[in-house]
Amino acid sequence: MNLPPKVTERAFARLADINGGGPARPLRVAVAGGGCSGFQYDIRLDDAAEDDLVLSGGGQRVVVDPVSLPFLAGATIDFSDELIGARFTIDNPNASASCGCGTSFSI
């Protein structure tokens, strides 16, 4: 059985900051073909679909579509705020290699 992805408290807190005073839009985390390593992450605010996996915390939601779910099994979605930039990150145990920027990977 594949474990669902996890979302850190830091990622939920950043999503709450992004959503500000307006309605809380979910953060969609998806996997698409492409990128320099074969697959790439697509992370954006989007509405939830009926068949999405919904991960909730701190009044926020992260959604993953059923096609992307096997690629993200056991992954950890986090937020990193470093000198080189701030971004959502994914620690994916399914990735055998990734590019330097961390947005594409291979299996």
Summary of the structure (lengths in Angstrom):
residues: 107
radius of gyration: 13.4
end to end distance: 18.1
largest distance: 39.6
contacts: 298
relative contact order: 0.27
helix: 14%
strand: 42%
